[in-house]
Amino acid sequence: MRIYVDFLGDARLATAVKQTELDVAPSTSFRGLVRLIGARYPTLISTVIEADGETLMPANILNVNGRRTIRRTEMDDGPSDGDRITFMSILAGG
């Protein structure tokens, strides 16, 4: 299945890309997706993704289709064909 990945904030700074597309197995979890993205963009490790390669650092989240935020307890769930997954920071300053 094909999914689309957008990078915002620190993720975009670390990858230097706005978005990418991935063909993944239907059984791919969000945890597996983070592993794939970390392997493709190793600059995300220790900036957005923990050193284990599969856990997002606390200030970062995954959003699905602009409607659903993936909680840490939902990382073993997975995306659907055509989903747009956004890596984004939840920190804001002023």
Protein Blocks (a to p, Z undefined) as FASTA:
>chain_A
ZZddddehjlmmmnopabdcddddfklcfklmmmmmmmmmmmlgoklpcfkopaccfkbc
cdehhlaccdfklmmgccdehiacddddfbdcZZ
